[in-house]
Amino acid sequence: MTVPLAGLRVIELSSYVASPLGGVTLAQLGADVIRVDPLGGGADRQRWPLAPNGESLYWAGLNQGKRSVAVDLRSAEGAALVADLVAASGPDGGIVLTNARPRPGLSPADLRRRRPDLIHVQLHGTRDGGTAVDYTVNAACGFADLTGPEDRTGPVNHVLPAWDVATGLYLAVGLLAAERQRRRTGEGACLTVALEDVALATAGNLGYLAEAQLRDDPRGRIGNQVYGDFGRDFRTADGVRIMVLVLTPRHWRDLLAATGTGAVVAALEDALGADFTRAADRYRHRDVLAGLFGAWIEARSCDEVQSVLRPTSVLWSRYRTFAELARGSTLSRHPLFGPLTQPGVGGYLAPGPPLVLDGRQAGPSPAPELGAHTGEVLAELLPSARVEELRARGVIGG
């Protein structure tokens, strides 16, 4: 299939989640992303989760479709090779994506002297260049104080590295915006993104920070309930946990019709002076409504609930584990997933990019073994004898 970023070349010097995710997003859209790592791999080379043989599944997922170059980045000679890669990467190159602190010869100023139209995209932890990771940013931005059961005291972290994921996508979007600007003006750009800024911007854009500034009653924990409308988890007669929620008048009407509770709800409205077509009233009286719909759900099996709710607009799903998704037929039937043979790991079902272009879904691509493309990439710059000499002296790997 045609890939929209074909020809774009990005030199990636990164580790952990956000920066590699930005790179893999670009690679899945067709960019030639060359990940440069130190000899032996970076700090994230064996990051969990691991395959049974100890190979990193994290590495495999966040480096799909990239090329891998291993260089002694501590040496001036190795750093100079990377600078050469940036400088000589063609009219659609001269692009660096990194979360690493600049090394001598690889700072934006150093690279811009070699490549005046350089696009340099730098991830920081905090705006002032300080160190931060998803776990510390999440602790600092308020979300952990609202996560967890209502009766819980103390913060609750969540499993998803949400700020890494959001930041990785911001990095990809920012890089493409800078590349578009360069196409129009011929000028490069030094773009910085701070992980903490992404979290704070998200909290602000969702209204959470404005709410805290403007209201005297602080928002508290509500467990699995939906803030500002009616929604929560329920248990079916056969012990299955499901999530049910409504967000629009249509959802609400369909829930009443499906459960046959219209008359009871009307009586509750009269008794409480409420109008349950309004989200605020549904939220205010959520415990009463949860008792009503909970009784209906608890009297039926999950299959029975599904047969009633599936034809409606009501939003609902059963809770599943990763094991259920992986061992059932969900992945094999989903067009996002396809068979992948990952070097060093073996075969499994993996996702391709979650972007469907003109109705076509690209399949997954394996991640490279560390340094697998070192010789191939450097052969574009150097004679083969020089490449072998560098390998023999331990300046490059692969």
C-alpha positions in Angstrom: 0.0 0.0 0.0 1.1 3.6 -0.5 2.7 5.1 2.6 2.3 8.8 3.1 5.7 9.5 4.7 7.8 7.5 2.2 11.1 9.2 1.7 11.2 11.0 5.1 14.2 10.0 7.1 14.4 10.5 10.9 17.5 9.8 13.1 16.1 8.7 16.5 18.3 8.7 19.6 15.9 7.7 22.3 14.8 5.3 25.0 11.9 4.2 27.1 8.3 5.0 25.8 7.5 8.5 24.6 10.3 9.2 22.1 10.4 5.6 20.7 6.6 5.8 20.3 6.9 9.0 18.3 9.4 7.2 16.1 7.4 4.1 15.6 4.3 6.2 14.7 6.3 7.8 11.9 7.8 4.5 10.8 4.3 2.9 10.6 3.4 5.7 8.2 6.3 5.0 6.0 9.2 7.1 7.3 12.7 5.6 7.4 13.4 5.8 11.1 16.9 4.9 12.0 17.2 4.3 15.7 20.7 4.9 17.0 21.7 3.1 20.2 24.9 2.7 22.2 26.8 -0.5 21.8 25.0 -3.2 23.8 21.8 -1.2 23.8 20.3 1.6 25.8 18.8 1.4 29.2 15.5 0.2 27.8 16.9 -2.7 25.8 15.6 -5.4 28.2 12.6 -3.5 29.6 9.6 -5.6 30.7 7.3 -7.2 29.6 9.6 -10.0 28.5 9.0 -13.0 26.3 9.6 -16.5 27.9 13.1 -16.5 26.6 13.9 -13.1 28.2 13.7 -10.9 25.1 12.0 -7.6 25.6 8.4 -7.4 24.1 8.5 -3.8 24.9 11.4 -3.3 22.5 9.7 -5.3 19.8 6.5 -3.2 20.1 8.0 0.3 20.2 10.7 -0.3 17.5 8.6 -1.9 14.7 9.6 -1.1 11.2 12.7 0.9 12.2 16.3 0.4 11.2 18.8 -0.1 14.0 22.4 1.3 14.2 24.7 0.6 17.2 27.5 3.1 17.7 29.9 3.9 20.5 28.2 7.2 21.4 30.8 7.9 24.1 33.5 8.3 21.6 34.1 11.4 19.5 34.4 9.2 16.4 31.1 7.5 17.1 29.3 10.8 17.7 30.8 12.2 14.5 29.4 9.2 12.6 25.9 10.0 13.9 26.4 13.7 12.9 27.4 12.5 9.4 24.2 10.5 9.2 22.1 13.5 10.1 24.0 15.8 7.7 23.9 13.5 4.7 20.4 12.2 5.0 19.1 13.9 1.9 16.5 16.7 1.3 13.8 14.8 3.3 16.2 14.1 6.1 18.1 16.3 8.5 15.6 15.3 11.2 16.5 14.2 14.8 14.1 12.8 17.4 15.5 12.4 20.8 15.0 12.3 24.5 18.8 12.1 25.2 20.9 14.9 26.7 23.0 16.3 23.9 26.5 14.8 23.5 29.4 16.8 22.2 29.0 17.1 18.5 25.3 16.2 18.6 23.8 19.3 20.1 21.2 21.2 18.0 23.8 24.0 17.5 26.5 21.5 16.4 24.2 19.7 14.0 22.8 23.0 12.6 26.3 24.0 11.6 26.4 20.8 9.5 22.8 21.0 8.4 21.3 24.5 8.4 17.8 23.2 7.8 17.9 20.8 10.7 14.7 19.8 12.4 15.6 18.8 16.0 12.8 17.5 18.2 13.8 17.1 21.8 11.8 15.6 24.6 12.3 16.9 28.2 10.8 15.8 31.4 10.0 19.3 32.5 9.9 22.7 30.7 13.3 23.7 32.3 15.0 20.6 31.0 14.7 18.7 34.2 14.2 14.9 34.5 10.7 13.4 34.8 9.0 10.2 33.8 5.4 9.2 33.4 5.2 7.9 36.9 6.5 11.1 38.5 4.5 13.4 36.2 1.3 11.5 37.0 2.0 11.9 40.7 2.5 15.6 40.3 -0.4 16.5 38.0 -3.4 15.5 40.2 -4.8 12.5 38.5 -3.6 10.0 41.1 -5.6 11.8 43.7 -8.9 11.1 41.8 -8.1 7.5 40.8 -9.4 4.6 42.8 -12.3 3.6 45.1 -14.3 6.3 46.9 -13.2 5.1 50.3 -9.5 4.9 49.4 -7.1 7.3 51.1 -3.8 8.1 49.5 -2.9 8.3 45.8 -3.6 5.5 43.3 -1.4 5.1 40.2 -2.8 3.7 37.0 -1.1 1.1 34.8 -1.3 2.9 31.5 1.7 5.3 30.9 -0.8 7.8 29.6 1.6 10.8 29.5 4.2 8.8 27.7 1.7 7.8 25.1 0.2 11.3 24.6 3.7 12.8 24.5 4.9 10.3 21.9 2.0 11.3 19.6 2.7 15.1 20.3 6.4 14.4 19.3 5.3 12.9 16.0 2.8 15.6 15.2 5.3 18.4 16.1 7.9 16.8 13.9 5.6 16.7 11.0 4.5 20.3 11.6 8.1 21.4 11.6 8.8 19.4 8.4 5.8 21.0 6.7 7.1 24.5 7.7 10.5 23.6 6.3 8.9 22.6 3.0 7.2 26.0 2.8 10.1 28.2 4.1 13.2 26.2 3.8 13.9 26.8 7.4 14.5 24.2 10.1 13.3 24.3 13.7 14.3 23.2 17.2 11.1 21.9 18.8 10.9 20.9 22.5 8.1 19.0 24.2 8.0 18.5 28.0 6.3 15.4 29.4 5.0 17.4 32.4 3.6 20.1 30.0 1.6 17.4 28.1 0.0 16.2 31.4 -0.8 19.7 32.6 -2.1 20.7 29.2 -4.4 17.7 29.2 -5.6 18.4 32.7 -6.3 22.0 31.6 -8.0 21.0 28.3 -10.3 18.6 30.0 -11.4 21.4 32.4 -10.0 19.8 35.5 -7.7 22.6 36.4 -10.2 25.3 35.6 -12.8 23.5 37.8 -10.3 23.4 40.7 -9.7 27.2 40.3 -13.3 28.2 40.0 -15.1 25.9 42.5 -14.9 25.8 46.2 -15.9 22.1 46.5 -13.0 20.0 45.4 -13.7 17.1 43.1 -13.3 13.7 44.9 -12.9 10.1 44.0 -15.9 8.3 42.6 -14.4 4.9 41.8 -15.7 3.4 38.6 -18.5 5.9 38.2 -18.5 8.4 35.3 -18.0 12.0 36.4 -20.9 14.3 35.4 -23.3 11.6 34.1 -24.6 8.2 34.8 -22.2 5.3 34.3 -20.6 2.6 36.5 -19.7 -1.0 36.7 -22.2 -3.7 37.5 -22.1 -7.4 38.2 -24.3 -9.8 36.2 -26.1 -12.9 37.5 -23.3 -15.1 36.3 -20.6 -13.0 38.0 -19.4 -11.0 35.0 -18.4 -7.4 35.5 -19.7 -4.9 32.9 -19.5 -1.2 32.4 -22.7 0.6 31.4 -23.0 4.4 30.8 -25.1 7.0 29.0 -23.9 10.3 27.7 -26.7 11.6 25.5 -30.6 11.8 25.6 -30.7 9.0 23.1 -28.6 6.7 25.2 -30.9 7.4 28.2 -34.1 6.8 26.3 -32.7 3.5 24.9 -31.6 2.4 28.4 -35.1 3.0 29.8 -36.7 1.2 26.9 -34.3 -1.8 27.0 -34.7 -2.3 30.7 -38.4 -1.6 30.9 -37.8 1.0 33.7 -39.5 4.0 32.2 -42.4 4.1 34.6 -40.2 3.6 37.6 -37.8 6.3 36.5 -40.8 8.7 35.9 -42.0 8.1 39.5 -38.5 8.7 40.8 -38.3 12.0 38.9 -41.6 13.1 40.6 -40.4 12.0 44.0 -37.0 13.6 43.7 -37.9 16.7 41.7 -35.4 15.6 39.1 -35.3 15.5 35.3 -33.2 12.5 34.3 -32.9 13.7 30.7 -30.4 16.1 32.2 -26.9 14.7 32.8 -26.5 16.7 36.0 -29.5 15.2 37.6 -28.5 11.7 36.5 -25.1 12.3 38.2 -26.6 13.8 41.3 -28.9 10.8 41.9 -26.5 8.2 40.5 -26.7 6.0 43.6 -30.5 5.7 43.3 -30.3 5.0 39.6 -27.5 2.5 40.1 -29.7 0.5 42.5 -32.5 0.4 39.9 -30.4 -0.6 36.9 -28.2 -2.8 39.1 -31.2 -4.9 40.1 -32.1 -5.4 36.5 -28.6 -6.4 35.5 -27.9 -8.6 38.5 -31.0 -10.7 37.6 -29.6 -11.6 34.1 -26.6 -13.3 32.7 -24.0 -11.4 30.7 -25.3 -13.0 27.5 -28.9 -11.9 28.4 -27.7 -8.4 29.1 -25.8 -8.3 25.8 -28.8 -9.5 23.8 -30.9 -6.7 25.2 -28.3 -3.8 25.0 -26.4 -4.7 21.8 -29.2 -3.5 19.4 -29.4 -0.2 21.3 -27.3 2.9 21.5 -26.5 2.3 25.1 -22.7 2.3 25.8 -21.6 -0.8 27.5 -18.8 -3.5 27.6 -17.8 -6.4 29.7 -14.5 -6.1 31.5 -11.7 -8.3 30.0 -8.2 -9.2 31.0 -5.2 -9.1 28.7 -5.1 -12.9 29.0 -8.7 -13.2 27.7 -8.0 -10.9 24.8 -4.8 -12.8 23.9 -6.1 -16.3 24.3 -9.5 -15.9 22.8 -10.4 -15.1 19.2 -10.5 -11.4 19.6 -7.0 -10.7 18.2 -7.2 -13.3 15.4 -10.5 -11.8 14.1 -9.5 -8.1 14.5 -8.2 -6.5 11.3 -5.7 -4.5 13.3 -3.7 -7.6 14.1 -1.7 -9.9 12.0 1.0 -12.6 12.4 4.4 -11.3 13.2 7.7 -13.2 13.4 10.0 -11.2 15.7 13.7 -12.0 15.6 14.8 -13.5 18.9 11.2 -14.0 20.1 9.2 -16.0 17.6 5.7 -15.7 16.2 2.7 -14.0 17.7 -0.2 -11.6 16.7 0.8 -8.0 16.7 -0.9 -4.7 15.8 -0.2 -2.7 12.7 -0.8 1.1 12.8 -4.3 2.0 14.0 -4.7 4.3 11.0 -6.9 3.0 8.1 -5.9 4.8 4.9 -8.3 4.6 2.0 -9.9 1.6 3.6 -6.6 -0.3 3.8 -5.0 -1.6 7.0 -1.2 -2.0 7.1 0.1 -5.1 8.9 2.7 -5.2 11.7 6.4 -5.1 11.0 9.1 -6.7 13.2 11.5 -4.6 15.2 15.2 -4.9 14.2 17.7 -6.7 16.3 20.1 -4.3 17.9 22.5 -2.9 15.4 21.1 -5.0 12.6 21.4 -2.2 10.0 24.6 -0.6 11.1 26.6 -1.7 8.1 23.8 -1.1 5.7 23.2 2.5 6.8 26.9 3.4 7.1 27.5 2.0 3.7 25.7 5.0 2.3 28.4 7.2 3.8 31.6 5.2 3.9 33.5 2.6 1.8 32.9 -1.0 3.0 36.5 -1.3 4.1 36.1 1.7 6.4 32.9 0.2 7.9 34.7 -3.0 8.6 37.6 -1.2 10.2 35.2 0.7 12.5 33.5 -2.5 13.5 36.9 -4.2 14.2 37.9 -1.3 16.5 34.6 -1.5 18.4 33.3 2.0 17.2 30.2 0.4 15.7 28.2 -2.8 16.3 26.1 -5.0 14.2 
